[in-house]
Amino acid sequence: DAMREPLLVHQDCDSDTRIIGHRLFMGVTRTNCEKSSYISKIDDKGIITLFNGVLYNRAELAASADLENKRGNEGKILAALLEKHGPDCLNRFSGVFSFVLADVKAQRLIIGADRCGFEYVYYYADNEKFLFGSRVKSIANAAKSQLEFDLHSICDIHNYHAIFNQRTIFKQIKLLPPGSFGIVGNEKVKIHQYWQFPTDVEPFRHSEPELLDKAKRLIQEAVNQSIVDVNDHGIMLSGGLDSRLLAAVLSRETSNAKALSIQWSSTKSNDKRLAEKIANALNLDFHYFKTNTTDPINLIQDNIRLSDGVWGFYELLPFF
């Protein structure tokens, strides 16, 4: 009965989906800005999937799985390809996502994370239960046991503004590594790596025009992937070279994109003028926000309540 109660309450929650079965509880709580979490139940095979995130190559994967390419079908695509090709198919998944696949008949659970670990998957295991989720606080609430703080993790936060490896602030709660999946049985999880950052890349020996063409193609692909299934497009525009380049590509791909610019009130720079000039030239809807040093302090409580863990990209670039 405790599992039926909300474990994590967000502001402006618009969806709360739950599946409760024999020895299995699976639920999704989304905010108004989150439209990418879906539970799929494949009754005839006893498979239940929970997919959170975006697949950049969903069309390609859907065709391979002989399924319709539509939003919300990601879990069924995942289940079909795992059945057809096994875990090796995960190498083909490109995007920002996490997933859980429960095989009720085989009493087996598979959890997974995208290549860079942008979508977190935390888990907890003891002799009685296995818990998983995208928030540490949800698992801590559901564990109903005495959790110990991990002093090494606390030191890492103070020294590096990040927690490394599989650790979290609690010793008993672990983070699934990027590019990996875990198979759960008998309340134990065995981790397998399906993707690693390539370290044996051949030197790229091409002419300058070839390099420019390749860079242009990769930037175009990155922008196209980031706007998949998104109705409202926007970009943080500072006026610098990086955001200026991305804004130019975005303006060619959509007709209703917004450009957002934020500046400290105490900063004296030309960022606003440059950003607005670029946005007008690219026909982007420009929005400017001015803030001061007291705003982040006033919003600390809201940030702590709505976020989870350390603010930063896991093992990539820790920052606050």
N, C-alpha and C positions, 0 to 999 in steps of 0.2 A: 504493500500500500504506500510505503514511503516513496517508491519510485514513481508513483502516479502524480506526486506533487511537483510543482515547478522547481527545477533545480537551478535555473538561471533566469532571471527576469530582466528583460531589456525595456528601455523606454520605447513607446510607440510600437509594441509588438503587434503584428498583424496576422501571424500564422503560428499555430501550435499543433503539430502533427505527431501522433503517438501510435506505436504498434506494440502491443503487449501479447506475448505468446508464452509457450512452455519454456521456462528458463531464459527468456529473452525479452528485453525492453529496449525499444529504439525510439527516439523522439527528436524532433526538430523544432527549435524556436527561432523565428526570424524577425528582424526589425523591418520597418518600411523600406529601408534602403537595401535590404538583402533579398534578392529574388533568385538565388542560385542554389538552394538546398532542396533536394527532392528525395522522397522515399518511394521506391518502386517495389511492388509485391508481385512476384511471378508465381501464381498459385499452383499451376500444374507441376512445377518442379520444386516447390518448397524453398524458393530463393527469395530473400528480402535484401534490397540494396539501399544504401543511403549515400547519395553523391552530393558533395558540396563544392561549388566552384564553376569554372568555365573550361570547356575543351576547345582549344583553338582549331583542331583538325577534326571536329565532330563529323563533318560531312564525309570525310574519307573513312573514318572508323564505322560510321553508320552503314555505308555501302558495303564494307567488308563484313559486317554483321547481318546484312540483309534486313536492316531495320530503317524506319523512317527517320530522316534527319530533322529532328525538332527539339526544341528546348524541353527539358524534363525527361528526355529519353536516355540520358547519359547512363543511368544505372542499368537499364536493360541492355545497352550497348556493351557496357563493362561485363555484365554477366554472360552475354553471348560469346564475347571474344575470349573470356577466361575459360569457358567450357570448350571452345573450339581449339584454342592454341595454348592454354595454360598460362602461367605467370609471365612467360616470355613476351606475351603481347603487350605488357605494360610499357615496354621500351618504345612502343609506337604512340603512346598517349602524350600529347603536347598540350600544356595549359597550366592553370593554377587551380589545384583541386585537392580534395581528400575524399576518401571513400571507405565504406564498410560494406562487406558482403556477408550475409548470414545464410548458411546452408542448413536449414532446420532439420532436414532428414539426416544429413551426415553429422549433425551437431558440430559444425565447424564454422569459424568466424575468420574473415580476412580483413585486415585494415591496411590502408595504404596512403601515401602522401606523394605529391608531385615532386619533380626532379630537384627543385631548389628549396622545398619545404616552406613555401609561402603560406600554404594552408596547414595549420598545426593539427596534429593528432596526438593527444596525450592518452596515457593508459595507466591503469593500476591493477595489480593482480595479488590476490591472497589465496588462502586455502578454500575459500567459499565462493568467491566471485571474481569476475573480470570486468572492469569498467573502462570505457573509452569515451572521448569527447574532444571538442575543439577548445574547451576552456578548462584551466586547472581548477578554478573555483567550483565548477559543476561537479567534477570528480571528487574534490575535497568534501563537498556537501553530501555526496552519495556514499562515500566510503564508510561513514559511520564508525570510524576507528581513529585512534590517536596517531596523527601524522607528525613526523619529526622534520624540523627544518634542516636543510642541507647547508652547513656552514661554508662549504667550498663554493656553492652557488652564490651565497650572499657575498662572499669575498669577490667573486667574479663580477658581480653587479657593481660593486664599489670601484673595482680596478679597471674594468673594461666596458662597463655599461651593457653587458650581455652575459648570458649563461651558455656555456659551450657543451658540445656533445649531447647526450641524451638526458642530461640532468635537468631538473626543475628546482624550484625553491623548496620542494618537499622530497625527502629521500625516497618515499614509496611511489611517487608519481613520475613517470618517465615520458620523454618526448620521442616519438617515432622519427628516426633519422630521415633526411631528405632522400628522395629517390629510392625508397624502400617500401616493403610490405611485410606484414606480420601475420602468421598463421596461428590462430589461438585454438587450443584444445586442452581440456582438463585444467582450466584457469591458468595456463601457462602460455606464453607467447614466444615464438621463434622468429627472429628477424632475418629477412633476406634482402640483399641489395639488388635492385634491378637496373640501376643507372648510377654512374659515377662521372664526375667532371673529367673530360678527356685531358690527359696529360702528355700523350704521345702524338700531338698534332704535327703533321708535316709542315715545314716552312712554306709560306705562301709566296712563291716567286712569280710575280706577274708584273706587267707594266702598270704605270700610274693610271691610264684610262681604264684598264681592267679592274684595278682596285676601287676606283671611283664607282664604276658600274656595280660592282659587288656590294659596296657600302650602300648605294642607293637602293638596291633590291632588298637588302636586309632591313633597312629602315622602313621601307614601304611595307614589307611583310609584318614587321613588329607592330606598326600602327594598325594595319588591317586586322591583326589578331586581337589587339586590345579593344576593338570596338565591336566584336562579335556579340550579337544579341543585346546590344545596348541602344536604347532609344535616345537618351540624352548624352551627348558627347561634350567633353570639356578638357581643357588643358591648363596647367599652371604655367603662366607666361611671365617671365621675368624681363624679357628683352635681350637676354644673352643668346649666344649662338645655338646652344643645345635646344632650348625650348622654341627658339625661332624656327629652327629646322623642322622640328616635330609639328609645330603649328602649321607650317606650310604644307606638309604632307596631309595632315588632318583636314585642312580646308578643302583639299581636292577630293576627299573621300566622303564628305558629308556637307549638307547645306545648312545645318542648324547648330553648329558647334559653338561652345562658349569658351571664352578666354578669361581666366581668373588671375588676378595679381594682388599680392599681399605685401604690405610694406610696414616696417616699424615707424611709428610717428617721429622717433628721434633720429631716423636715418635720413641723411641728405644725399640723394642719388637721383639719377635720371631714369631709373627703372620704370616708373609709372609712365613717363612721357614716351619712352621707347616702346613699352609694351602696348600702350594704347595706339600708337602710330602703326605698329605691326598688325595689331588686331583689325584696325580699320582697313589697312591695305589688303588683308586676307578675308575681309567680310566676316569676321568673327564677332560674336556678341560679347563685348568687353565689360567686365565687372571688376571694380577696384575696391579693396578693403584695406582700411588703415587701422592698425592696432598699436597697443603700447605695452610696456613691460609688465603692467599689472594684470593684463587679461589672462595670460597663462596661469598665474597664481590663483586668480578667482575661479578658474575652471578645473583646478587640480582634482577636486572631489568628483566631478563628472567624468573626468578622464579615467580615474581609478575605477569608478563604478562600471563604466562601459567597456573598458579595455581589459586585457588579461596578460599577465607576465611582463617582461621587459619590453619597452618600446624599441623595436629595431628589427632588422632582417637577420634571421637566424644564420649564424656562421658566415654572413656575407659582409655587411657593414653595420655594426652596432651603433646606434645613435639614440638620442632622446628628442 
